[in-house]
Amino acid sequence: MVNDDLWALIEPLLPPWPTRSPGPRPVSDRLCPQGILYVLCNDVAWQLLPLEPRFGSGQTCWRGLERWQQAGVFDQLHRILLTELNAAGRLDWSRACVDGSHIRAKKRGADTGPSPVDRRKTGSKHHLICDGRGTPLKVITTAANVNDVTQTLALVDGIPPVAGRPGRPRRRPEALLGDKGYDSNPNRDELCKRRILPVISRRGSPNIKGMGKLRYVVEQTFALLHQFKRLAVRWERRTELHDAFVSLACSLICWRRLNKPDS
């Protein structure tokens, strides 16, 4: 559920209700996110959204998801929470980790393709970059047959500017850790130009010693993302709607970490 503190962050981001829409609003703005969260966490079909908690109809909540995605609400919320984590000193910029994870796409659609790990069934792939503590910074959705190495620079450049500390907003980690799937000399050169140290294992050579102990956080973050059942299997044909769920899930992970006592 969306508690008062989280709603205080979400409400100012919501676009005004369309003036051309006739009649009263079908459901309050406070209830519509509850329905979207219910779908994200439980992976129910929109038409089966329960009426008892008074979320509004599934169609109303779906339209809310689409309207707010177009307004950039979910990406803005993720950025705000990253800023608050940074202000609290809970982001580790000393390194970032990248990895990819396959999911099945039940209805095909944009950015789907034959999965090389699932008997060539139609699927998509989540490409993730997280900080040294496993906080998600950026997720990109592609077809399942897209190689990890092609998304390295897009992930790095896709990190939003994160304020919260003295000086200019931060966008670059000091180092980038990746497995052999990210082995690319051109990418290493580009990372160095961005003043990022590439720590990437090379194909045909032993893994860099101690890499696994540092990169385990990205696997933990994937586990957290895919606990949101709507992300474990893709049902949206439109990538932007699936990505809206992804951004919302990233925001919830950040929210939980922000409200967890620092250990």
PyMOL commands that set and color helices and strands:
alter all, ss='L'
color gray80, all
select helices_A, chain A and resi 4-13+32-42+46-48+58-70+73-87+148-158+180-182+185-193+211-225+229-232+239-258
alter helices_A, ss='H'
color red, helices_A
select strands_A, chain A and resi 96-105+113-114+122-131+136-143+175-178+197-200+233-234
alter strands_A, ss='S'
color yellow, strands_A
deselect
rebuild
show_as cartoon
